[in-house]
Amino acid sequence: MKVIQLAEIIWIISAMGIIVFVLLHSPKGDGIGGIGGQAQLFTSTKSAEITLNRITWTLSVMFMGLTVILSAGWLAN
């Protein structure tokens, strides 16, 4: 397996992971409910949400970095 193939596999897995973990996040906005004063201003962040944020950010950085590397052709074929 070549380095570029491994990078492409990691790139695809990170893209799918971003989709999954973004969908697992709880919604932040209250939408129309925030107008009537029903929005909670100070909510405590759970450890699960913090972990989801870290995983999502890590996958995003990996995806963007590999996108630049793969599109620039910096890896040897």
PQR file with spaces between the fields and no chain letter, atoms N, CA, C, O and H, PARSE charges and radii, in Angstrom:
ATOM       1  N    MET     1       0.847   -1.168    0.000 -0.4000 1.5000
ATOM       2  CA   MET     1       0.000    0.000    0.000 -0.0000 2.0000
ATOM       3  C    MET     1       0.900    1.241    0.000  0.5500 1.7000
ATOM       4  O    MET     1       1.831    1.344    0.799 -0.5500 1.4000
ATOM       5  N    LYS     2       0.614    2.159   -0.887 -0.4000 1.5000
ATOM       6  CA   LYS     2       1.410    3.366   -1.007 -0.0000 2.0000
ATOM       7  C    LYS     2       0.957    4.404    0.023  0.5500 1.7000
ATOM       8  O    LYS     2      -0.139    4.320    0.577 -0.5500 1.4000
ATOM       9  H    LYS     2      -0.142    2.076   -1.536  0.4000 1.0000
ATOM      10  N    VAL     3       1.816    5.367    0.259 -0.4000 1.5000
ATOM      11  CA   VAL     3       1.527    6.426    1.224 -0.0000 2.0000
ATOM      12  C    VAL     3       0.304    7.226    0.806  0.5500 1.7000
ATOM      13  O    VAL     3      -0.519    7.595    1.645 -0.5500 1.4000
ATOM      14  H    VAL     3       2.707    5.436   -0.191  0.4000 1.0000
ATOM      15  N    ILE     4       0.184    7.494   -0.484 -0.4000 1.5000
ATOM      16  CA   ILE     4      -0.948    8.287   -0.964 -0.0000 2.0000
ATOM      17  C    ILE     4      -2.263    7.533   -0.780  0.5500 1.7000
ATOM      18  O    ILE     4      -3.290    8.144   -0.485 -0.5500 1.4000
ATOM      19  H    ILE     4       0.852    7.195   -1.165  0.4000 1.0000
ATOM      20  N    GLN     5      -2.239    6.219   -0.952 -0.4000 1.5000
ATOM      21  CA   GLN     5      -3.446    5.424   -0.739 -0.0000 2.0000
ATOM      22  C    GLN     5      -3.839    5.421    0.728  0.5500 1.7000
ATOM      23  O    GLN     5      -5.023    5.509    1.054 -0.5500 1.4000
ATOM      24  H    GLN     5      -1.405    5.723   -1.192  0.4000 1.0000
ATOM      25  N    LEU     6      -2.871    5.323    1.603 -0.4000 1.5000
ATOM      26  CA   LEU     6      -3.145    5.375    3.039 -0.0000 2.0000
ATOM      27  C    LEU     6      -3.718    6.730    3.438  0.5500 1.7000
ATOM      28  O    LEU     6      -4.649    6.803    4.240 -0.5500 1.4000
ATOM      29  H    LEU     6      -1.910    5.251    1.338  0.4000 1.0000
ATOM      30  N    ALA     7      -3.162    7.802    2.875 -0.4000 1.5000
ATOM      31  CA   ALA     7      -3.664    9.148    3.162 -0.0000 2.0000
ATOM      32  C    ALA     7      -5.093    9.312    2.663  0.5500 1.7000
ATOM      33  O    ALA     7      -5.913    9.948    3.325 -0.5500 1.4000
ATOM      34  H    ALA     7      -2.407    7.742    2.223  0.4000 1.0000
ATOM      35  N    GLU     8      -5.394    8.747    1.508 -0.4000 1.5000
ATOM      36  CA   GLU     8      -6.759    8.831    0.969 -0.0000 2.0000
ATOM      37  C    GLU     8      -7.746    8.052    1.832  0.5500 1.7000
ATOM      38  O    GLU     8      -8.877    8.496    2.028 -0.5500 1.4000
ATOM      39  H    GLU     8      -4.728    8.230    0.970  0.4000 1.0000
ATOM      40  N    ILE     9      -7.339    6.918    2.340 -0.4000 1.5000
ATOM      41  CA   ILE     9      -8.203    6.123    3.214 -0.0000 2.0000
ATOM      42  C    ILE     9      -8.480    6.883    4.514  0.5500 1.7000
ATOM      43  O    ILE     9      -9.621    6.943    4.971 -0.5500 1.4000
ATOM      44  H    ILE     9      -6.420    6.557    2.180  0.4000 1.0000
ATOM      45  N    ILE    10      -7.435    7.459    5.102 -0.4000 1.5000
ATOM      46  CA   ILE    10      -7.615    8.243    6.329 -0.0000 2.0000
ATOM      47  C    ILE    10      -8.487    9.458    6.050  0.5500 1.7000
ATOM      48  O    ILE    10      -9.308    9.835    6.885 -0.5500 1.4000
ATOM      49  H    ILE    10      -6.508    7.409    4.731  0.4000 1.0000
ATOM      50  N    TRP    11      -8.317   10.075    4.882 -0.4000 1.5000
ATOM      51  CA   TRP    11      -9.110   11.229    4.478 -0.0000 2.0000
ATOM      52  C    TRP    11     -10.600   10.876    4.390  0.5500 1.7000
ATOM      53  O    TRP    11     -11.451   11.625    4.870 -0.5500 1.4000
ATOM      54  H    TRP    11      -7.650    9.768    4.203  0.4000 1.0000
ATOM      55  N    ILE    12     -10.904    9.737    3.776 -0.4000 1.5000
ATOM      56  CA   ILE    12     -12.297    9.292    3.638 -0.0000 2.0000
ATOM      57  C    ILE    12     -12.897    8.956    5.002  0.5500 1.7000
ATOM      58  O    ILE    12     -14.039    9.318    5.285 -0.5500 1.4000
ATOM      59  H    ILE    12     -10.213    9.128    3.386  0.4000 1.0000
ATOM      60  N    ILE    13     -12.128    8.264    5.847 -0.4000 1.5000
ATOM      61  CA   ILE    13     -12.621    7.914    7.185 -0.0000 2.0000
ATOM      62  C    ILE    13     -12.864    9.174    8.013  0.5500 1.7000
ATOM      63  O    ILE    13     -13.848    9.257    8.747 -0.5500 1.4000
ATOM      64  H    ILE    13     -11.201    7.971    5.617  0.4000 1.0000
ATOM      65  N    SER    14     -11.972   10.148    7.895 -0.4000 1.5000
ATOM      66  CA   SER    14     -12.179   11.387    8.652 -0.0000 2.0000
ATOM      67  C    SER    14     -13.399   12.148    8.150  0.5500 1.7000
ATOM      68  O    SER    14     -14.111   12.759    8.947 -0.5500 1.4000
ATOM      69  H    SER    14     -11.172   10.081    7.298  0.4000 1.0000
ATOM      70  N    ALA    15     -13.652   12.123    6.851 -0.4000 1.5000
ATOM      71  CA   ALA    15     -14.834   12.780    6.306 -0.0000 2.0000
ATOM      72  C    ALA    15     -16.113   12.127    6.818  0.5500 1.7000
ATOM      73  O    ALA    15     -17.058   12.817    7.202 -0.5500 1.4000
ATOM      74  H    ALA    15     -13.074   11.626    6.204  0.4000 1.0000
ATOM      75  N    MET    16     -16.141   10.804    6.824 -0.4000 1.5000
ATOM      76  CA   MET    16     -17.325   10.105    7.334 -0.0000 2.0000
ATOM      77  C    MET    16     -17.466   10.320    8.836  0.5500 1.7000
ATOM      78  O    MET    16     -18.581   10.451    9.343 -0.5500 1.4000
ATOM      79  H    MET    16     -15.374   10.244    6.512  0.4000 1.0000
ATOM      80  N    GLY    17     -16.352   10.357    9.545 -0.4000 1.5000
ATOM      81  CA   GLY    17     -16.384   10.600   10.985 -0.0000 2.0000
ATOM      82  C    GLY    17     -16.916   11.977   11.319  0.5500 1.7000
ATOM      83  O    GLY    17     -17.676   12.131   12.275 -0.5500 1.4000
ATOM      84  H    GLY    17     -15.447   10.251    9.134  0.4000 1.0000
ATOM      85  N    ILE    18     -16.527   12.989   10.541 -0.4000 1.5000
ATOM      86  CA   ILE    18     -17.047   14.339   10.769 -0.0000 2.0000
ATOM      87  C    ILE    18     -18.562   14.351   10.625  0.5500 1.7000
ATOM      88  O    ILE    18     -19.263   14.946   11.444 -0.5500 1.4000
ATOM      89  H    ILE    18     -15.910   12.864    9.764  0.4000 1.0000
ATOM      90  N    ILE    19     -19.063   13.699    9.595 -0.4000 1.5000
ATOM      91  CA   ILE    19     -20.514   13.656    9.374 -0.0000 2.0000
ATOM      92  C    ILE    19     -21.216   13.018   10.568  0.5500 1.7000
ATOM      93  O    ILE    19     -22.206   13.550   11.071 -0.5500 1.4000
ATOM      94  H    ILE    19     -18.494   13.216    8.930  0.4000 1.0000
ATOM      95  N    VAL    20     -20.708   11.893   11.013 -0.4000 1.5000
ATOM      96  CA   VAL    20     -21.337   11.176   12.131 -0.0000 2.0000
ATOM      97  C    VAL    20     -21.294   11.998   13.414  0.5500 1.7000
ATOM      98  O    VAL    20     -22.308   12.131   14.100 -0.5500 1.4000
ATOM      99  H    VAL    20     -19.904   11.461   10.605  0.4000 1.0000
ATOM     100  N    PHE    21     -20.123   12.552   13.744 -0.4000 1.5000
ATOM     101  CA   PHE    21     -19.990   13.265   15.010 -0.0000 2.0000
ATOM     102  C    PHE    21     -20.709   14.603   15.011  0.5500 1.7000
ATOM     103  O    PHE    21     -21.163   15.045   16.067 -0.5500 1.4000
ATOM     104  H    PHE    21     -19.299   12.444   13.187  0.4000 1.0000
ATOM     105  N    VAL    22     -20.830   15.263   13.868 -0.4000 1.5000
ATOM     106  CA   VAL    22     -21.619   16.495   13.813 -0.0000 2.0000
ATOM     107  C    VAL    22     -23.089   16.174   14.040  0.5500 1.7000
ATOM     108  O    VAL    22     -23.794   16.929   14.710 -0.5500 1.4000
ATOM     109  H    VAL    22     -20.462   14.904   13.010  0.4000 1.0000
ATOM     110  N    LEU    23     -23.549   15.074   13.494 -0.4000 1.5000
ATOM     111  CA   LEU    23     -24.945   14.690   13.704 -0.0000 2.0000
ATOM     112  C    LEU    23     -25.220   14.253   15.142  0.5500 1.7000
ATOM     113  O    LEU    23     -26.363   14.321   15.594 -0.5500 1.4000
ATOM     114  H    LEU    23     -22.976   14.461   12.950  0.4000 1.0000
ATOM     115  N    LEU    24     -24.205   13.812   15.858 -0.4000 1.5000
ATOM     116  CA   LEU    24     -24.388   13.409   17.250 -0.0000 2.0000
ATOM     117  C    LEU    24     -24.467   14.591   18.216  0.5500 1.7000
ATOM     118  O    LEU    24     -24.934   14.442   19.346 -0.5500 1.4000
ATOM     119  H    LEU    24     -23.276   13.756   15.491  0.4000 1.0000
ATOM     120  N    HIS    25     -24.013   15.758   17.775 -0.4000 1.5000
ATOM     121  CA   HIS    25     -24.048   16.937   18.650 -0.0000 2.0000
ATOM     122  C    HIS    25     -25.481   17.328   18.972  0.5500 1.7000
ATOM     123  O    HIS    25     -26.393   17.130   18.170 -0.5500 1.4000
ATOM     124  H    HIS    25     -23.634   15.879   16.858  0.4000 1.0000
ATOM     125  N    SER    26     -25.659   17.885   20.161 -0.4000 1.5000
ATOM     126  CA   SER    26     -26.970   18.419   20.515 -0.0000 2.0000
ATOM     127  C    SER    26     -27.100   19.800   19.899  0.5500 1.7000
ATOM     128  O    SER    26     -26.107   20.512   19.748 -0.5500 1.4000
ATOM     129  H    SER    26     -24.918   18.045   20.813  0.4000 1.0000
ATOM     130  N    PRO    27     -28.320   20.182   19.544 -0.5600 1.5000
ATOM     131  CA   PRO    27     -28.500   21.496   18.922  0.2800 2.0000
ATOM     132  C    PRO    27     -28.185   22.624   19.900  0.5500 1.7000
ATOM     133  O    PRO    27     -28.567   22.565   21.069 -0.5500 1.4000
ATOM     134  N    LYS    28     -27.489   23.648   19.420 -0.4000 1.5000
ATOM     135  CA   LYS    28     -27.097   24.766   20.277 -0.0000 2.0000
ATOM     136  C    LYS    28     -28.151   25.868   20.291  0.5500 1.7000
ATOM     137  O    LYS    28     -28.391   26.485   21.329 -0.5500 1.4000
ATOM     138  H    LYS    28     -27.178   23.696   18.470  0.4000 1.0000
ATOM     139  N    GLY    29     -28.766   26.111   19.169 -0.4000 1.5000
ATOM     140  CA   GLY    29     -29.718   27.219   19.063 -0.0000 2.0000
ATOM     141  C    GLY    29     -31.095   26.823   19.570  0.5500 1.7000
ATOM     142  O    GLY    29     -31.485   25.656   19.550 -0.5500 1.4000
ATOM     143  H    GLY    29     -28.571   25.610   18.326  0.4000 1.0000
ATOM     144  N    ASP    30     -31.813   27.838   20.023 -0.4000 1.5000
ATOM     145  CA   ASP    30     -33.164   27.593   20.492 -0.0000 2.0000
ATOM     146  C    ASP    30     -34.205   27.947   19.442  0.5500 1.7000
ATOM     147  O    ASP    30     -35.387   27.647   19.605 -0.5500 1.4000
ATOM     148  H    ASP    30     -31.496   28.786   20.039  0.4000 1.0000
ATOM     149  N    GLY    31     -33.769   28.580   18.373 -0.4000 1.5000
ATOM     150  CA   GLY    31     -34.693   28.935   17.313 -0.0000 2.0000
ATOM     151  C    GLY    31     -35.730   29.940   17.787  0.5500 1.7000
ATOM     152  O    GLY    31     -35.393   30.911   18.464 -0.5500 1.4000
ATOM     153  H    GLY    31     -32.808   28.823   18.240  0.4000 1.0000
ATOM     154  N    ILE    32     -36.969   29.715   17.439 -0.4000 1.5000
ATOM     155  CA   ILE    32     -38.061   30.612   17.809 -0.0000 2.0000
ATOM     156  C    ILE    32     -38.291   30.598   19.322  0.5500 1.7000
ATOM     157  O    ILE    32     -38.750   31.593   19.883 -0.5500 1.4000
ATOM     158  H    ILE    32     -37.243   28.926   16.889  0.4000 1.0000
ATOM     159  N    GLY    33     -37.980   29.492   19.983 -0.4000 1.5000
ATOM     160  CA   GLY    33     -38.191   29.386   21.427 -0.0000 2.0000
ATOM     161  C    GLY    33     -37.374   30.393   22.214  0.5500 1.7000
ATOM     162  O    GLY    33     -37.739   30.727   23.341 -0.5500 1.4000
ATOM     163  H    GLY    33     -37.607   28.683   19.527  0.4000 1.0000
ATOM     164  N    GLY    34     -36.277   30.886   21.652 -0.4000 1.5000
ATOM     165  CA   GLY    34     -35.441   31.858   22.333 -0.0000 2.0000
ATOM     166  C    GLY    34     -36.061   33.238   22.404  0.5500 1.7000
ATOM     167  O    GLY    34     -35.662   34.045   23.244 -0.5500 1.4000
ATOM     168  H    GLY    34     -35.981   30.614   20.736  0.4000 1.0000
ATOM     169  N    ILE    35     -37.028   33.532   21.543 -0.4000 1.5000
ATOM     170  CA   ILE    35     -37.647   34.855   21.515 -0.0000 2.0000
ATOM     171  C    ILE    35     -38.526   35.061   22.746  0.5500 1.7000
ATOM     172  O    ILE    35     -38.536   36.151   23.317 -0.5500 1.4000
ATOM     173  H    ILE    35     -37.352   32.877   20.861  0.4000 1.0000
ATOM     174  N    GLY    36     -39.249   34.051   23.154 -0.4000 1.5000
ATOM     175  CA   GLY    36     -40.170   34.184   24.274 -0.0000 2.0000
ATOM     176  C    GLY    36     -39.514   34.101   25.632  0.5500 1.7000
ATOM     177  O    GLY    36     -40.220   34.048   26.638 -0.5500 1.4000
ATOM     178  H    GLY    36     -39.241   33.165   22.689  0.4000 1.0000
ATOM     179  N    GLY    37     -38.215   34.089   25.708 -0.4000 1.5000
ATOM     180  CA   GLY    37     -37.536   34.025   26.986 -0.0000 2.0000
ATOM     181  C    GLY    37     -37.430   32.624   27.547  0.5500 1.7000
ATOM     182  O    GLY    37     -37.102   32.450   28.720 -0.5500 1.4000
ATOM     183  H    GLY    37     -37.641   34.132   24.890  0.4000 1.0000
ATOM     184  N    GLN    38     -37.700   31.636   26.739 -0.4000 1.5000
ATOM     185  CA   GLN    38     -37.645   30.262   27.203 -0.0000 2.0000
ATOM     186  C    GLN    38     -36.259   29.661   27.048  0.5500 1.7000
ATOM     187  O    GLN    38     -36.023   28.524   27.456 -0.5500 1.4000
ATOM     188  H    GLN    38     -37.967   31.778   25.785  0.4000 1.0000
ATOM     189  N    ALA    39     -35.345   30.414   26.461 -0.4000 1.5000
ATOM     190  CA   ALA    39     -33.990   29.903   26.244 -0.0000 2.0000
ATOM     191  C    ALA    39     -33.229   29.885   27.555  0.5500 1.7000
ATOM     192  O    ALA    39     -33.378   30.781   28.386 -0.5500 1.4000
ATOM     193  H    ALA    39     -35.537   31.337   26.129  0.4000 1.0000
ATOM     194  N    GLN    40     -32.422   28.871   27.730 -0.4000 1.5000
ATOM     195  CA   GLN    40     -31.566   28.798   28.911 -0.0000 2.0000
ATOM     196  C    GLN    40     -30.258   29.483   28.580  0.5500 1.7000
ATOM     197  O    GLN    40     -29.557   29.089   27.648 -0.5500 1.4000
ATOM     198  H    GLN    40     -32.301   28.143   27.054  0.4000 1.0000
ATOM     199  N    LEU    41     -29.933   30.512   29.350 -0.4000 1.5000
ATOM     200  CA   LEU    41     -28.721   31.279   29.068 -0.0000 2.0000
ATOM     201  C    LEU    41     -27.472   30.569   29.542  0.5500 1.7000
ATOM     202  O    LEU    41     -26.440   30.610   28.872 -0.5500 1.4000
ATOM     203  H    LEU    41     -30.503   30.832   30.107  0.4000 1.0000
ATOM     204  N    PHE    42     -27.552   29.923   30.682 -0.4000 1.5000
ATOM     205  CA   PHE    42     -26.376   29.291   31.257 -0.0000 2.0000
ATOM     206  C    PHE    42     -26.640   27.806   31.418  0.5500 1.7000
ATOM     207  O    PHE    42     -27.286   27.378   32.375 -0.5500 1.4000
ATOM     208  H    PHE    42     -28.390   29.889   31.227  0.4000 1.0000
ATOM     209  N    THR    43     -26.141   27.032   30.484 -0.4000 1.5000
ATOM     210  CA   THR    43     -26.289   25.581   30.576 -0.0000 2.0000
ATOM     211  C    THR    43     -24.922   24.978   30.847  0.5500 1.7000
ATOM     212  O    THR    43     -23.907   25.478   30.363 -0.5500 1.4000
ATOM     213  H    THR    43     -25.616   27.379   29.707  0.4000 1.0000
ATOM     214  N    SER    44     -24.903   23.931   31.601 -0.4000 1.5000
ATOM     215  CA   SER    44     -23.629   23.274   31.885 -0.0000 2.0000
ATOM     216  C    SER    44     -23.266   22.340   30.732  0.5500 1.7000
ATOM     217  O    SER    44     -24.118   21.632   30.195 -0.5500 1.4000
ATOM     218  H    SER    44     -25.728   23.525   31.994  0.4000 1.0000
ATOM     219  N    THR    45     -22.012   22.353   30.372 -0.4000 1.5000
ATOM     220  CA   THR    45     -21.529   21.500   29.296 -0.0000 2.0000
ATOM     221  C    THR    45     -21.164   20.146   29.869  0.5500 1.7000
ATOM     222  O    THR    45     -20.390   20.049   30.821 -0.5500 1.4000
ATOM     223  H    THR    45     -21.320   22.928   30.808  0.4000 1.0000
ATOM     224  N    LYS    46     -21.717   19.123   29.295 -0.4000 1.5000
ATOM     225  CA   LYS    46     -21.459   17.763   29.767 -0.0000 2.0000
ATOM     226  C    LYS    46     -20.125   17.265   29.235  0.5500 1.7000
ATOM     227  O    LYS    46     -19.610   17.778   28.242 -0.5500 1.4000
ATOM     228  H    LYS    46     -22.346   19.202   28.522  0.4000 1.0000
ATOM     229  N    SER    47     -19.579   16.273   29.895 -0.4000 1.5000
ATOM     230  CA   SER    47     -18.304   15.714   29.434 -0.0000 2.0000
ATOM     231  C    SER    47     -18.457   15.025   28.082  0.5500 1.7000
ATOM     232  O    SER    47     -17.517   14.978   27.289 -0.5500 1.4000
ATOM     233  H    SER    47     -19.998   15.856   30.702  0.4000 1.0000
ATOM     234  N    ALA    48     -19.649   14.493   27.827 -0.4000 1.5000
ATOM     235  CA   ALA    48     -19.882   13.865   26.521 -0.0000 2.0000
ATOM     236  C    ALA    48     -19.814   14.905   25.412  0.5500 1.7000
ATOM     237  O    ALA    48     -19.270   14.640   24.340 -0.5500 1.4000
ATOM     238  H    ALA    48     -20.413   14.532   28.471  0.4000 1.0000
ATOM     239  N    GLU    49     -20.360   16.076   25.663 -0.4000 1.5000
ATOM     240  CA   GLU    49     -20.339   17.143   24.667 -0.0000 2.0000
ATOM     241  C    GLU    49     -18.909   17.641   24.438  0.5500 1.7000
ATOM     242  O    GLU    49     -18.525   17.940   23.307 -0.5500 1.4000
ATOM     243  H    GLU    49     -20.802   16.292   26.534  0.4000 1.0000
ATOM     244  N    ILE    50     -18.140   17.726   25.498 -0.4000 1.5000
ATOM     245  CA   ILE    50     -16.741   18.146   25.377 -0.0000 2.0000
ATOM     246  C    ILE    50     -15.961   17.126   24.555  0.5500 1.7000
ATOM     247  O    ILE    50     -15.157   17.493   23.698 -0.5500 1.4000
ATOM     248  H    ILE    50     -18.452   17.483   26.416  0.4000 1.0000
ATOM     249  N    THR    51     -16.202   15.854   24.818 -0.4000 1.5000
ATOM     250  CA   THR    51     -15.526   14.802   24.063 -0.0000 2.0000
ATOM     251  C    THR    51     -15.931   14.840   22.592  0.5500 1.7000
ATOM     252  O    THR    51     -15.086   14.684   21.711 -0.5500 1.4000
ATOM     253  H    THR    51     -16.855   15.556   25.514  0.4000 1.0000
ATOM     254  N    LEU    52     -17.209   15.044   22.327 -0.4000 1.5000
ATOM     255  CA   LEU    52     -17.672   15.158   20.942 -0.0000 2.0000
ATOM     256  C    LEU    52     -17.010   16.338   20.244  0.5500 1.7000
ATOM     257  O    LEU    52     -16.623   16.239   19.079 -0.5500 1.4000
ATOM     258  H    LEU    52     -17.895   15.171   23.043  0.4000 1.0000
ATOM     259  N    ASN    53     -16.881   17.453   20.955 -0.4000 1.5000
ATOM     260  CA   ASN    53     -16.220   18.624   20.373 -0.0000 2.0000
ATOM     261  C    ASN    53     -14.773   18.334   20.028  0.5500 1.7000
ATOM     262  O    ASN    53     -14.306   18.703   18.950 -0.5500 1.4000
ATOM     263  H    ASN    53     -17.195   17.533   21.901  0.4000 1.0000
ATOM     264  N    ARG    54     -14.062   17.683   20.922 -0.4000 1.5000
ATOM     265  CA   ARG    54     -12.648   17.373   20.682 -0.0000 2.0000
ATOM     266  C    ARG    54     -12.473   16.428   19.498  0.5500 1.7000
ATOM     267  O    ARG    54     -11.598   16.624   18.656 -0.5500 1.4000
ATOM     268  H    ARG    54     -14.441   17.384   21.798  0.4000 1.0000
ATOM     269  N    ILE    55     -13.315   15.405   19.446 -0.4000 1.5000
ATOM     270  CA   ILE    55     -13.229   14.446   18.339 -0.0000 2.0000
ATOM     271  C    ILE    55     -13.559   15.136   17.022  0.5500 1.7000
ATOM     272  O    ILE    55     -12.882   14.916   16.018 -0.5500 1.4000
ATOM     273  H    ILE    55     -14.026   15.245   20.130  0.4000 1.0000
ATOM     274  N    THR    56     -14.600   15.971   17.021 -0.4000 1.5000
ATOM     275  CA   THR    56     -15.006   16.670   15.804 -0.0000 2.0000
ATOM     276  C    THR    56     -13.907   17.611   15.320  0.5500 1.7000
ATOM     277  O    THR    56     -13.601   17.655   14.128 -0.5500 1.4000
ATOM     278  H    THR    56     -15.150   16.150   17.837  0.4000 1.0000
ATOM     279  N    TRP    57     -13.316   18.361   16.243 -0.4000 1.5000
ATOM     280  CA   TRP    57     -12.224   19.271   15.869 -0.0000 2.0000
ATOM     281  C    TRP    57     -11.019   18.499   15.343  0.5500 1.7000
ATOM     282  O    TRP    57     -10.408   18.906   14.355 -0.5500 1.4000
ATOM     283  H    TRP    57     -13.564   18.325   17.211  0.4000 1.0000
ATOM     284  N    THR    58     -10.676   17.402   15.986 -0.4000 1.5000
ATOM     285  CA   THR    58      -9.535   16.604   15.543 -0.0000 2.0000
ATOM     286  C    THR    58      -9.769   16.058   14.137  0.5500 1.7000
ATOM     287  O    THR    58      -8.885   16.129   13.283 -0.5500 1.4000
ATOM     288  H    THR    58     -11.172   17.072   16.789  0.4000 1.0000
ATOM     289  N    LEU    59     -10.955   15.517   13.901 -0.4000 1.5000
ATOM     290  CA   LEU    59     -11.276   15.000   12.579 -0.0000 2.0000
ATOM     291  C    LEU    59     -11.293   16.110   11.534  0.5500 1.7000
ATOM     292  O    LEU    59     -10.877   15.900   10.395 -0.5500 1.4000
ATOM     293  H    LEU    59     -11.673   15.460   14.595  0.4000 1.0000
ATOM     294  N    SER    60     -11.771   17.286   11.918 -0.4000 1.5000
ATOM     295  CA   SER    60     -11.809   18.418   10.986 -0.0000 2.0000
ATOM     296  C    SER    60     -10.412   18.863   10.584  0.5500 1.7000
ATOM     297  O    SER    60     -10.151   19.127    9.411 -0.5500 1.4000
ATOM     298  H    SER    60     -12.110   17.457   12.843  0.4000 1.0000
ATOM     299  N    VAL    61      -9.512   18.945   11.565 -0.4000 1.5000
ATOM     300  CA   VAL    61      -8.136   19.341   11.274 -0.0000 2.0000
ATOM     301  C    VAL    61      -7.458   18.292   10.396  0.5500 1.7000
ATOM     302  O    VAL    61      -6.743   18.632    9.454 -0.5500 1.4000
ATOM     303  H    VAL    61      -9.725   18.730   12.518  0.4000 1.0000
ATOM     304  N    MET    62      -7.687   17.010   10.711 -0.4000 1.5000
ATOM     305  CA   MET    62      -7.124   15.940    9.883 -0.0000 2.0000
ATOM     306  C    MET    62      -7.648   16.032    8.453  0.5500 1.7000
ATOM     307  O    MET    62      -6.877   15.933    7.498 -0.5500 1.4000
ATOM     308  H    MET    62      -8.268   16.734   11.477  0.4000 1.0000
ATOM     309  N    PHE    63      -8.949   16.221    8.309 -0.4000 1.5000
ATOM     310  CA   PHE    63      -9.569   16.288    6.991 -0.0000 2.0000
ATOM     311  C    PHE    63      -9.026   17.466    6.187  0.5500 1.7000
ATOM     312  O    PHE    63      -8.659   17.311    5.022 -0.5500 1.4000
ATOM     313  H    PHE    63      -9.575   16.301    9.084  0.4000 1.0000
ATOM     314  N    MET    64      -8.976   18.636    6.805 -0.4000 1.5000
ATOM     315  CA   MET    64      -8.486   19.820    6.090 -0.0000 2.0000
ATOM     316  C    MET    64      -7.005   19.682    5.733  0.5500 1.7000
ATOM     317  O    MET    64      -6.595   20.032    4.627 -0.5500 1.4000
ATOM     318  H    MET    64      -9.274   18.762    7.752  0.4000 1.0000
ATOM     319  N    GLY    65      -6.210   19.174    6.668 -0.4000 1.5000
ATOM     320  CA   GLY    65      -4.790   18.983    6.389 -0.0000 2.0000
ATOM     321  C    GLY    65      -4.553   18.007    5.255  0.5500 1.7000
ATOM     322  O    GLY    65      -3.749   18.261    4.358 -0.5500 1.4000
ATOM     323  H    GLY    65      -6.544   18.889    7.567  0.4000 1.0000
ATOM     324  N    LEU    66      -5.260   16.887    5.303 -0.4000 1.5000
ATOM     325  CA   LEU    66      -5.103   15.900    4.229 -0.0000 2.0000
ATOM     326  C    LEU    66      -5.653   16.409    2.908  0.5500 1.7000
ATOM     327  O    LEU    66      -5.151   16.037    1.847 -0.5500 1.4000
ATOM     328  H    LEU    66      -5.913   16.681    6.032  0.4000 1.0000
ATOM     329  N    THR    67      -6.674   17.251    2.952 -0.4000 1.5000
ATOM     330  CA   THR    67      -7.199   17.845    1.723 -0.0000 2.0000
ATOM     331  C    THR    67      -6.133   18.697    1.047  0.5500 1.7000
ATOM     332  O    THR    67      -5.939   18.614   -0.166 -0.5500 1.4000
ATOM     333  H    THR    67      -7.082   17.554    3.813  0.4000 1.0000
ATOM     334  N    VAL    68      -5.447   19.512    1.834 -0.4000 1.5000
ATOM     335  CA   VAL    68      -4.385   20.353    1.283 -0.0000 2.0000
ATOM     336  C    VAL    68      -3.235   19.493    0.757  0.5500 1.7000
ATOM     337  O    VAL    68      -2.732   19.728   -0.342 -0.5500 1.4000
ATOM     338  H    VAL    68      -5.605   19.579    2.819  0.4000 1.0000
ATOM     339  N    ILE    69      -2.825   18.508    1.538 -0.4000 1.5000
ATOM     340  CA   ILE    69      -1.705   17.648    1.147 -0.0000 2.0000
ATOM     341  C    ILE    69      -2.022   16.865   -0.117  0.5500 1.7000
ATOM     342  O    ILE    69      -1.199   16.792   -1.030 -0.5500 1.4000
ATOM     343  H    ILE    69      -3.234   18.317    2.431  0.4000 1.0000
ATOM     344  N    LEU    70      -3.212   16.280   -0.171 -0.4000 1.5000
ATOM     345  CA   LEU    70      -3.582   15.466   -1.343 -0.0000 2.0000
ATOM     346  C    LEU    70      -3.801   16.322   -2.586  0.5500 1.7000
ATOM     347  O    LEU    70      -3.426   15.924   -3.689 -0.5500 1.4000
ATOM     348  H    LEU    70      -3.880   16.340    0.570  0.4000 1.0000
ATOM     349  N    SER    71      -4.404   17.492   -2.411 -0.4000 1.5000
ATOM     350  CA   SER    71      -4.679   18.321   -3.602 -0.0000 2.0000
ATOM     351  C    SER    71      -3.406   18.973   -4.125  0.5500 1.7000
ATOM     352  O    SER    71      -3.307   19.243   -5.322 -0.5500 1.4000
ATOM     353  H    SER    71      -4.708   17.815   -1.515  0.4000 1.0000
ATOM     354  N    ALA    72      -2.428   19.234   -3.257 -0.4000 1.5000
ATOM     355  CA   ALA    72      -1.178   19.852   -3.711 -0.0000 2.0000
ATOM     356  C    ALA    72      -0.231   18.837   -4.342  0.5500 1.7000
ATOM     357  O    ALA    72       0.720   19.207   -5.030 -0.5500 1.4000
ATOM     358  H    ALA    72      -2.508   19.015   -2.284  0.4000 1.0000
ATOM     359  N    GLY    73      -0.495   17.571   -4.107 -0.4000 1.5000
ATOM     360  CA   GLY    73       0.356   16.523   -4.684 -0.0000 2.0000
ATOM     361  C    GLY    73       1.711   16.419   -4.009  0.5500 1.7000
ATOM     362  O    GLY    73       2.703   16.086   -4.658 -0.5500 1.4000
ATOM     363  H    GLY    73      -1.268   17.270   -3.549  0.4000 1.0000
ATOM     364  N    TRP    74       1.765   16.697   -2.726 -0.4000 1.5000
ATOM     365  CA   TRP    74       3.028   16.678   -1.981 -0.0000 2.0000
ATOM     366  C    TRP    74       3.499   15.271   -1.646  0.5500 1.7000
ATOM     367  O    TRP    74       4.663   15.083   -1.293 -0.5500 1.4000
ATOM     368  H    TRP    74       0.959   16.968   -2.199  0.4000 1.0000
ATOM     369  N    LEU    75       2.628   14.288   -1.747 -0.4000 1.5000
ATOM     370  CA   LEU    75       3.028   12.923   -1.435 -0.0000 2.0000
ATOM     371  C    LEU    75       3.547   12.222   -2.685  0.5500 1.7000
ATOM     372  O    LEU    75       3.052   12.442   -3.791 -0.5500 1.4000
ATOM     373  H    LEU    75       1.682   14.441   -2.034  0.4000 1.0000
ATOM     374  N    ALA    76       4.538   11.389   -2.490 -0.4000 1.5000
ATOM     375  CA   ALA    76       5.097   10.640   -3.625 -0.0000 2.0000
ATOM     376  C    ALA    76       4.148    9.532   -4.030  0.5500 1.7000
ATOM     377  O    ALA    76       3.541    8.886   -3.176 -0.5500 1.4000
ATOM     378  H    ALA    76       4.940   11.210   -1.592  0.4000 1.0000
ATOM     379  N    ASN    77       4.020    9.312   -5.304 -0.4000 1.5000
ATOM     380  CA   ASN    77       3.133    8.248   -5.795 -0.0000 2.0000
ATOM     381  C    ASN    77       3.731    6.912   -5.564  0.5500 1.7000
ATOM     382  O    ASN    77       3.127    5.897   -5.912 -0.5500 1.4000
ATOM     383  H    ASN    77       4.513    9.837   -5.998  0.4000 1.0000
